[in-house]
Amino acid sequence: MNGDAISLRLQATIDRISHIDWENGRIYRPSHVPLTQEYLRRILMWKKATKCSETFGDWPHLDIAKCLHPELELPERIRIQVADVLGQSIDDISFCYCFIRWIMVKENDEVQAFNLPDPFEPIMLSFERGNRFSDYMGRNFKKELSIEVKHVPNPSGRGGRVRIHIFQTDPDLYDGVVPFVPDEDMNTETLDKFDIENQSE
């Protein structure tokens, strides 16, 4: 892919990231759960296929582009734009850097030769739908991922409580399983329908 095409793809990616309300845009939707599970499944497939070392992160936080192209760096203007959008959220910035670097290499012949699904699309869709995930240290002191799936207001009006969904970072739970969200279902209409059908009080 030539430089102009990469520049256009990068700008489109920055525009996509910019349209997400990273600070105040949390909306709790049932579709967050299968989309996050699908991200975990896909990123594990890429980790196994690329045999990436922990130098490039560990599952489920893996910088695939850096693993395949260690010399790859983001243009300074891109870093500035991402920082302007995300502010001081280091975790969000780190993830978006991985996503943008992936966009830079995804059309390369070397990457296409793996013949694996796009690892970041499910989680980006979930972010666009109001999801955020964070690391969670479980009672067994194993690092896990969590997402907020429902905010339950306090009747007194003083805050409330958050129900979270914990994703255990055990690769065996995601290795070799069927897709949690098939490619043909990764569209707004289908995901909205899923949310309506699975919304609980």
JOWO-V542196 format. One line per field, one symbol per residue. phi: phi as a letter, one per 30 degrees, with the letter a starting at -180 (. if undefined). psi: psi as a letter, one per 20 degrees, with the letter a starting at -180 (. if undefined). A space follows every 10 residues. Layout:
# JOWO-V542196
phi->???
psi->???
This chain:
# JOWO-V542196
phi->.ddddddddd dddddddddd ddcbcdbcbe dedddddddd ddddeddddd hdddecjbec cbcdddddbe ddbdeedded dddddcicdd dddedddddd ddddcdcded ddddhcdedc edddddddcj dbbbdbcddd icdbcbbdca ccddedicil bcdccccddc eddbdidded bdedcdbedd dddddddcdc d
psi->prhggggggg hhgggghhip nhgjkppoqh ihghgghhgh gghgghghhi lprihkrqpj npngghghmh ipqqqhhggg gghhgicjng ggggghgggg hghhihiqhg ghhhlqqphi gghhghghjj qqrrqporhj kpprqqqoip poqphijnca qppqppopmo hhijojrqph oqhiimqggg hggggghjpq .
